[in-house]
Amino acid sequence: MEFENFRHIKVTRDAATTILTLNRPERLNATDRLMNHELEVFFQKIVHDRETRVIVLTGAGRAFCSGGDLFEHGEFVEDQFEQEMQVHTRLIHAMLNCPKPIICKMNGHAYGWGATFALFCDMIFAAEDARIGDPHVQLGLSTGDGAAIIWPQLMGFPRAKQFLMTGEPMTATQAAQYGLVNEALPLADLDHRVMTIARRIGEMPVHAMRMTKASINIPLKNLVQQMMDSCIAFEVATQKSAEHATALKDFAERSKAKAR
C-alpha cells in the first residue's frame, strides 16, 4: 500500500515495520488541521495494509511534538475548535482500535496533545533528555484532548493531578520512574532499542498479538467512550474564556520576541 501526497507526515518502511514521522520540524511538529487530517487518512489506510505488522510513531528534527499549533487558535470561528477536538477523539479511537501495535519513539519533547498522542501508543520509549508535559492549564484551557484519561491510568491519580494541574514538565527519566513511559534511554540508543522491539513483536503470531492488544485496551476504550465528550466540552468552554485569550496573546508575544 502506497502512502503519498502527505505534506506534514512522512511514511517509510523497514520490513514489516511502518514508520510514521510527524514532519513539521520548523514548528516542532505542532499539529495543525492538515496534519490531523493526514493522520486520520494514515490510520484508515494502515488497518488494511497486510505488509505492516508494527507501527513506529516518531517526530522529525529535535522534538517529538509540541502539541496543537496555538497559532491556529486565532483562526477558529464558530464551532471549528470543537470540530478539531473531535478529530483528536477519532485519532485516539483509531490508535486503540488499530490491530497493529503502535510504538512511540519519543525522540524529543512532547507537550500537550503531543504528549497525549504519544501516551495512547501501546508502548513509549523516550530519549532521556526529552521532556514531557501538558501546559493546558497555563494557557487557560482544560485538558480536554484525552490527557485527563490516559495520564491517571499510567501514573496514578495523585501524580497525574500534580502535573496536569500545574502544567509542569518532567524529564523522560522521571516519566519512566512514574510509569508514564516504558523506558528512557540515550538518544543515540533509541532507534536501535525501538526497532529491536518492533522486529520482535513483528515476528509474533499475528492474531494472538492483535487479540492481546484488543483485550488490554477494552477498559481504556470504555473510558474514552465515557469521558471524551465531557472533556471536549470543558476544553471548548475554556477556549472561549478571557483567561485563554490573555494567555494566547502572551504566548504569541513571547514567541515573536524569541524569533527576533
C-alpha positions as CSV (number, residue, x, y, z in Angstrom):
1,M,0.0,0.0,0.0
2,E,1.4,3.4,-1.0
3,F,1.3,6.5,1.2
4,E,1.9,9.6,-0.8
5,N,0.9,13.2,-1.2
6,F,1.3,13.9,2.5
7,R,2.8,17.3,3.5
8,H,3.0,17.1,7.2
9,I,3.6,13.5,7.9
10,K,6.1,11.1,6.3
11,V,5.6,7.3,6.0
12,T,8.5,4.9,5.5
13,R,9.1,1.2,5.8
14,D,11.6,-1.1,7.5
15,A,10.5,-4.7,6.5
16,A,7.2,-5.3,8.4
17,T,7.5,-2.1,10.4
18,T,5.9,1.1,9.1
19,I,7.4,4.3,10.5
20,L,5.1,7.3,10.8
21,T,7.0,10.6,11.3
22,L,5.4,13.8,12.3
23,N,7.0,16.2,9.8
24,R,6.8,19.8,10.7
25,P,10.3,20.2,12.3
26,E,10.2,24.0,11.8
27,R,7.2,24.1,14.1
28,L,8.5,21.4,16.5
29,N,5.9,19.1,14.8
30,A,3.0,21.0,16.2
31,T,-0.2,19.5,14.8
32,D,-2.4,21.7,12.6
33,R,-5.6,20.8,10.8
34,L,-3.8,19.4,7.8
35,M,-1.6,17.2,9.9
36,N,-4.5,15.9,11.8
37,H,-6.3,15.1,8.6
38,E,-3.3,13.3,7.2
39,L,-3.0,11.3,10.4
40,E,-6.7,10.2,10.1
41,V,-6.1,9.1,6.5
42,F,-3.0,7.2,7.5
43,F,-4.8,5.2,10.2
44,Q,-7.7,4.5,7.9
45,K,-5.3,3.0,5.3
46,I,-2.8,1.2,7.6
47,V,-5.5,-1.1,9.0
48,H,-5.8,-2.7,5.6
49,D,-2.1,-2.9,4.9
50,R,-1.1,-6.5,5.0
51,E,2.6,-5.8,4.9
52,T,2.6,-3.8,8.1
53,R,2.8,-5.7,11.4
54,V,4.0,-2.9,13.7
55,I,3.8,0.9,13.5
56,V,6.5,3.2,15.0
57,L,5.5,6.8,15.6
58,T,8.2,9.5,15.9
59,G,9.0,13.1,15.1
60,A,11.3,14.8,12.6
61,G,14.0,17.1,14.0
62,R,14.7,17.8,17.6
63,A,11.1,17.4,19.0
64,F,8.5,14.7,19.0
65,C,5.5,17.0,19.1
66,S,5.0,20.4,20.8
67,G,1.2,19.9,20.8
68,G,-1.6,21.6,18.8
69,D,-0.5,24.6,16.8
70,L,-1.6,27.5,19.0
71,F,-1.3,30.0,16.1
72,E,-4.3,28.3,14.6
73,H,-6.5,29.2,17.6
74,G,-6.9,32.8,16.5
75,E,-8.3,31.5,13.2
76,F,-11.0,29.2,14.7
77,V,-14.6,30.6,14.2
78,E,-17.9,29.2,15.4
79,D,-17.6,25.5,16.1
80,Q,-14.2,24.9,14.3
81,F,-12.3,24.4,17.5
82,E,-14.8,21.8,18.7
83,Q,-14.6,20.0,15.3
84,E,-10.8,19.9,15.7
85,M,-11.1,18.4,19.1
86,Q,-13.4,15.7,17.7
87,V,-10.6,14.8,15.3
88,H,-8.4,14.1,18.3
89,T,-11.1,11.8,19.6
90,R,-11.2,10.0,16.3
91,L,-7.4,9.6,16.3
92,I,-7.4,8.2,19.8
93,H,-10.1,5.7,18.8
94,A,-8.1,4.8,15.7
95,M,-5.0,4.1,17.7
96,L,-6.8,2.0,20.3
97,N,-8.7,0.1,17.6
98,C,-5.8,-0.3,15.2
99,P,-5.0,-4.1,15.1
100,K,-1.3,-3.3,14.7
101,P,0.8,-2.5,17.8
102,I,2.0,1.2,17.9
103,I,5.3,2.0,19.4
104,C,6.2,5.6,20.2
105,K,9.8,6.6,19.6
106,M,9.8,9.8,21.5
107,N,12.9,11.4,20.1
108,G,12.4,14.8,21.8
109,H,10.0,16.9,23.8
110,A,6.3,16.1,23.9
111,Y,3.8,18.6,25.2
112,G,0.0,18.9,25.3
113,W,-1.7,17.0,22.6
114,G,1.8,15.8,21.6
115,A,2.1,14.0,24.9
116,T,-1.4,12.6,24.8
117,F,-0.8,11.3,21.3
118,A,2.4,9.6,22.4
119,L,0.8,8.1,25.6
120,F,-2.0,6.5,23.7
121,C,0.5,4.4,21.9
122,D,0.9,0.8,23.0
123,M,4.5,1.4,24.2
124,I,6.6,4.5,24.6
125,F,10.4,4.6,24.5
126,A,11.8,8.1,25.1
127,A,15.1,9.8,24.7
128,E,16.3,10.5,28.3
129,D,16.7,14.3,27.6
130,A,13.2,14.6,26.3
131,R,10.7,16.5,28.4
132,I,7.0,15.6,28.7
133,G,4.3,18.0,29.9
134,D,0.8,19.3,29.5
135,P,0.6,23.1,29.7
136,H,-3.2,23.3,29.1
137,V,-3.9,25.0,32.4
138,Q,-1.1,27.5,31.9
139,L,-2.9,28.5,28.6
140,G,-6.2,28.8,30.3
141,L,-7.5,25.6,28.9
142,S,-9.0,22.4,30.4
143,T,-7.2,19.2,29.5
144,G,-9.8,18.0,27.0
145,D,-7.7,16.1,24.5
146,G,-7.6,12.8,26.4
147,A,-4.8,13.7,28.8
148,A,-7.2,13.5,31.7
149,I,-7.9,9.9,30.7
150,I,-4.5,8.5,29.9
151,W,-2.2,10.2,32.5
152,P,-4.0,8.8,35.6
153,Q,-4.2,5.4,34.0
154,L,-0.5,5.2,33.5
155,M,0.9,7.0,36.6
156,G,-2.0,7.1,39.1
157,F,-4.3,9.9,40.1
158,P,-2.2,11.9,42.6
159,R,0.8,12.3,40.3
160,A,-1.4,12.9,37.2
161,K,-3.2,15.7,39.1
162,Q,0.1,17.2,40.1
163,F,1.4,17.5,36.6
164,L,-1.9,18.3,34.8
165,M,-2.9,20.9,37.4
166,T,0.4,22.7,37.4
167,G,1.4,22.2,33.8
168,E,5.0,21.4,35.0
169,P,7.0,19.2,32.6
170,M,9.0,16.2,33.7
171,T,12.1,14.5,32.2
172,A,11.7,11.3,30.4
173,T,13.7,9.6,33.1
174,Q,11.1,10.8,35.7
175,A,8.4,9.6,33.3
176,A,9.9,6.1,33.2
177,Q,10.1,6.0,37.0
178,Y,6.4,7.1,37.3
179,G,5.3,4.5,34.7
180,L,4.3,7.1,32.1
181,V,6.7,5.7,29.5
182,N,8.3,2.2,29.2
183,E,11.9,3.3,29.1
184,A,14.1,6.4,28.9
185,L,17.5,5.9,27.3
186,P,20.2,7.9,25.5
187,L,19.0,9.3,22.2
188,A,21.9,7.5,20.4
189,D,20.4,4.2,21.6
190,L,16.8,5.0,21.0
191,D,16.4,3.9,17.4
192,H,18.1,0.5,17.9
193,R,16.0,-0.2,21.0
194,V,12.7,0.6,19.3
195,M,13.5,-1.3,16.1
196,T,14.6,-4.3,18.1
197,I,11.3,-4.3,20.0
198,A,9.4,-3.7,16.8
199,R,11.0,-6.6,14.9
200,R,10.5,-8.9,17.9
201,I,6.8,-8.1,18.0
202,G,6.5,-8.3,14.2
203,E,7.7,-12.0,14.5
204,M,4.9,-12.9,16.9
205,P,1.8,-14.8,15.7
206,V,-0.4,-12.1,14.2
207,H,-3.8,-13.0,15.5
208,A,-2.5,-13.6,19.1
209,M,-0.8,-10.2,19.1
210,R,-3.9,-8.4,17.8
211,M,-6.3,-10.1,20.2
212,T,-3.9,-9.4,23.1
213,K,-3.8,-5.7,22.2
214,A,-7.6,-5.6,21.8
215,S,-8.1,-7.3,25.2
216,I,-5.8,-5.0,27.1
217,N,-7.5,-2.0,25.5
218,I,-11.1,-2.9,26.5
219,P,-11.2,-0.8,29.7
220,L,-9.3,2.1,28.0
221,K,-11.7,2.2,25.1
222,N,-14.6,2.2,27.6
223,L,-13.1,5.2,29.4
224,V,-12.5,7.1,26.2
225,Q,-16.1,6.4,25.2
226,Q,-17.4,7.6,28.6
227,M,-15.2,10.6,29.1
228,M,-14.2,12.3,25.9
229,D,-17.4,14.2,25.1
230,S,-17.3,15.8,28.6
231,C,-13.6,16.5,28.4
232,I,-14.0,18.2,25.0
233,A,-17.0,20.3,26.3
234,F,-14.8,21.5,29.1
235,E,-12.0,22.5,26.9
236,V,-14.3,24.2,24.4
237,A,-15.8,26.2,27.2
238,T,-12.3,27.3,28.4
239,Q,-11.2,28.1,24.8
240,K,-13.8,30.8,24.7
241,S,-12.8,32.3,28.0
242,A,-11.0,35.6,28.6
243,E,-8.2,33.7,30.5
244,H,-7.4,31.7,27.4
245,A,-7.4,34.9,25.2
246,T,-5.0,36.6,27.5
247,A,-2.7,33.5,27.8
248,L,-2.7,33.1,24.0
249,K,-1.8,36.7,23.5
250,D,1.1,36.4,25.9
251,F,2.2,33.2,24.1
252,A,2.2,35.0,20.8
253,E,4.2,37.9,22.1
254,R,6.8,35.6,23.7
255,S,7.1,33.7,20.5
256,K,7.7,36.8,18.5
257,A,10.3,38.1,21.0
258,K,12.2,34.8,20.7
259,A,12.1,35.0,16.9
260,R,13.8,38.4,16.8
